[in-house]
Amino acid sequence: MAKEEAGVTEPKGLTFDILLTTTETIPGKQYEIIGIVQGNTIQTKNIGRDITQGFRHIAGGELKAYVDMVSKARALATERMLEEAEMMGADAVVGLRYASSTVAAGAAEILAFGTAVKYV
């Protein structure tokens, strides 16, 4: 299970022997499509950090707490997608994409998705 730190779920830090690529093909590899894989998470910041980031927003500058939250959320969504690909026996995920959306005030969903493939 992923650990939680100040309301943000941290990725487990797992390693996978699955190639990730944003391209639709892998040069020099023949493969068959297994199916779509995805992983997602919805993250929020705590109210204390929301207040300090609100002041930063007024003054201008990077909202570092939110950058950190989104980076961790992207890593967690990717990790969950890779777990699904591994269960399917995939060697790679092609066409990797990320999507994000605001679910509620201060809450963001990150979705990682792609096509799981098996080398032939």
C-alpha positions as CSV (number, residue, x, y, z in Angstrom):
1,M,0.0,0.0,0.0
2,A,1.3,3.5,-0.8
3,K,2.1,5.5,2.3
4,E,0.5,8.8,3.2
5,E,2.3,12.0,4.2
6,A,0.4,15.1,5.2
7,G,-2.7,14.0,3.1
8,V,-0.7,13.2,0.0
9,T,-0.3,9.5,-0.9
10,E,3.3,8.8,-1.8
11,P,4.2,6.3,-4.6
12,K,5.6,3.0,-3.4
13,G,8.9,3.5,-5.3
14,L,8.5,0.1,-7.1
15,T,10.6,-0.7,-10.1
16,F,9.2,-2.5,-13.2
17,D,10.8,-4.2,-16.2
18,I,8.2,-2.6,-18.5
19,L,9.2,-0.1,-21.2
20,L,7.2,3.1,-21.2
21,T,7.0,5.3,-24.3
22,T,4.8,8.1,-25.6
23,T,5.3,6.9,-29.2
24,E,2.9,4.5,-30.9
25,T,5.7,2.1,-32.0
26,I,8.9,0.7,-30.6
27,P,11.7,0.7,-33.2
28,G,13.0,-2.9,-33.9
29,K,10.2,-4.6,-31.8
30,Q,7.3,-6.6,-33.0
31,Y,4.4,-6.9,-30.5
32,E,0.8,-7.7,-30.1
33,I,-1.7,-5.4,-28.3
34,I,-2.9,-6.7,-24.9
35,G,-5.2,-3.9,-24.0
36,I,-5.6,-0.5,-22.4
37,V,-4.0,0.1,-19.0
38,Q,-4.6,3.0,-16.7
39,G,-3.9,4.3,-13.2
40,N,-5.2,7.3,-11.4
41,T,-5.2,9.1,-8.2
42,I,-7.0,12.1,-6.7
43,Q,-4.9,14.2,-4.3
44,T,-5.6,17.2,-2.1
45,K,-3.5,19.5,0.0
46,N,-4.2,20.2,3.6
47,I,-5.8,23.5,4.6
48,G,-2.6,24.9,6.1
49,R,-0.7,24.5,2.9
50,D,-3.7,25.9,1.0
51,I,-3.5,29.1,3.0
52,T,0.2,29.5,2.5
53,Q,-0.1,28.7,-1.2
54,G,-3.0,31.2,-1.4
55,F,-0.6,34.0,-0.2
56,R,2.0,32.9,-2.8
57,H,-0.7,33.1,-5.5
58,I,-1.4,36.7,-4.5
59,A,2.3,37.6,-4.4
60,G,3.2,35.7,-7.5
61,G,5.6,32.8,-8.0
62,E,5.7,29.1,-8.2
63,L,3.3,27.2,-6.0
64,K,5.9,24.6,-4.8
65,A,3.6,22.6,-2.6
66,Y,1.2,22.1,-5.5
67,V,4.1,21.2,-7.9
68,D,5.2,18.6,-5.4
69,M,1.7,17.3,-5.0
70,V,1.1,16.9,-8.7
71,S,4.5,15.3,-9.3
72,K,3.8,12.7,-6.6
73,A,0.3,12.2,-8.0
74,R,1.7,11.6,-11.5
75,A,4.2,9.1,-10.1
76,L,1.5,7.3,-8.2
77,A,-0.8,7.1,-11.2
78,T,2.1,5.8,-13.4
79,E,2.9,3.2,-10.8
80,R,-0.7,2.0,-10.6
81,M,-0.8,1.8,-14.4
82,L,2.4,-0.2,-14.4
83,E,0.9,-2.6,-11.8
84,E,-2.0,-3.2,-14.1
85,A,0.3,-3.7,-17.1
86,E,2.4,-6.2,-15.1
87,M,-0.7,-8.2,-14.1
88,M,-1.6,-8.4,-17.9
89,G,1.9,-9.7,-18.7
90,A,2.9,-6.7,-20.7
91,D,6.5,-6.0,-21.9
92,A,5.8,-2.4,-22.7
93,V,3.2,0.4,-22.6
94,V,3.0,2.5,-25.8
95,G,1.2,5.7,-26.4
96,L,1.6,6.8,-22.7
97,R,-0.5,9.8,-21.9
98,Y,-1.4,11.8,-18.8
99,A,-4.6,13.7,-18.2
100,S,-5.6,15.9,-15.2
101,S,-8.8,17.5,-14.0
102,T,-10.0,19.4,-11.0
103,V,-12.5,17.2,-9.1
104,A,-13.2,19.7,-6.3
105,A,-11.7,22.8,-4.8
106,G,-8.1,21.9,-4.0
107,A,-8.4,18.3,-5.3
108,A,-6.9,17.2,-8.6
109,E,-7.2,13.9,-10.4
110,I,-4.2,12.6,-12.4
111,L,-4.8,9.8,-14.9
112,A,-2.0,7.8,-16.6
113,F,-3.0,5.6,-19.6
114,G,-1.6,3.8,-22.5
115,T,-1.7,0.5,-24.5
116,A,-0.1,-2.6,-23.0
117,V,1.8,-4.7,-25.5
118,K,3.6,-8.1,-25.5
119,Y,6.6,-8.7,-27.6
120,V,6.3,-11.5,-30.2
